[in-house]
């Protein structure tokens, strides 16, 4: 049976059960109300009989029943009560629904308080059924009690009450049943829609498959609901954040488990954060954070984390490794040309000129190598700069490194791969800008300055430059002036590293005059923006 019909049957059952409970409560209310009304009528009738002067006068006479019984019978019929019993102080009946009992004593204990001048009502079970009785003392003109009037009426049974109210009960039952069926159908449709028209077994299968998929992913996956409680936390995420695999974190607040995920920012700012680098404890992570929406309504947030090692490998491929390979190729080509020149001079017998040329190129190489070794402490950065100098020679571009440059230690939030990524991308962009110009003197200027407070990186070129629109959009992901695939990433990544390092980026450019990129990073954590 489909879930929709199961829900309908369950809802109808609940409605019927509610009707039964409500009917019982309503029936109890009707019984209480009817008893109250009957009690008031009995009390009024008993008081009326007790206040008739004839009753109090004849109660003291032996044959008084002959006058009292007809009066009581008449009042009983008029007021629609079951019986009226009038007794003197000796409990002798002067009126009774059964004439054979007149003159007989009343032996019931229920009337005892009435002989002590008490007025009250009482429910008793007699030979004819359950009855409600009212007891009123009879007083003479001297305010002395001379007897008791007991007025009773049989109470209707529950079936009798239902039969009496059958029309209203039937109408109420039918209307409630119809409303229950319609409401159950609408509820079933709504629940089915909320369940994406899936059956419970389908939902269970999807949940199992989804859970297995999340745990099999090589990326860390964390999801939270609108109250920032964790709904997904796969095994890779536990590994990244050093949380034991057996620890159950589902349902716990994300800020309590991992304060540094910055996942609640997605909910607070109602926007995604794509390709951001985060420092969580001692880990550097590459993250994408999204809003989770259902039918246009935000229900939570999702974060996908990659270990920084993998991202670093990508960065090295983009700027470091390829640059070093290119540099080796360029140096090999450059050295072959120099060797050919020396060989030619030797064949021509120009020994002095060959020695002079050899000394010149040795001094140039030693100078740049010695400078980079002494001033740039990180070998990855110095190797990159040396490779870019050689690459520039091959392209006919003079790469000038400011001899005042120095890099003794890295900014607080950055590592050597970040610096390689920044310088490599900026110099390659400068090469691209210079390849598009016909200038004779093509130059790229690189400067790295550092003190105890800041570290600044400057890369300038005299290439084609940028117009204002290009300068405004150059940091957008995917924006590029090159008509090639996989472009528009380098400067975007640089902007992310600027944010990561808490630094600033200043771009100056004029069409035909070249471009200047100045990046400034704080050396201390507390100085970061």
Secondary structure as UniProt FT lines:
FT   HELIX           3..50
FT   HELIX           53..58
FT   TURN            59..60
FT   TURN            62..64
FT   HELIX           65..79
FT   STRAND          83..88
FT   TURN            89..90
FT   STRAND          92..95
FT   HELIX           99..101
FT   TURN            102..103
FT   HELIX           109..116
FT   STRAND          120..126
FT   TURN            127..128
FT   STRAND          129..139
FT   TURN            141..142
FT   STRAND          145..154
FT   HELIX           158..164
FT   HELIX           166..194
FT   TURN            195..197
FT   HELIX           200..216
FT   STRAND          220..225
FT   TURN            226..227
FT   STRAND          229..233
FT   HELIX           235..240
FT   TURN            241..242
FT   TURN            245..246
FT   TURN            250..251
FT   HELIX           254..257
FT   TURN            259..260
FT   HELIX           264..269
FT   STRAND          273..280
FT   TURN            281..282
FT   STRAND          283..294
FT   TURN            295..296
FT   STRAND          297..307
FT   HELIX           308..315
FT   HELIX           316..320
FT   HELIX           321..347
FT   TURN            348..349
FT   HELIX           351..375
FT   HELIX           379..395
FT   STRAND          398..401
FT   TURN            403..404
FT   TURN            412..413
FT   HELIX           416..435
FT   STRAND          443..450
FT   STRAND          454..461
FT   HELIX           468..473
FT   TURN            474..475
FT   TURN            477..478
FT   TURN            485..486
FT   HELIX           490..500
FT   TURN            501..502
FT   STRAND          504..510
FT   TURN            511..513
FT   STRAND          514..522
FT   HELIX           525..527
//
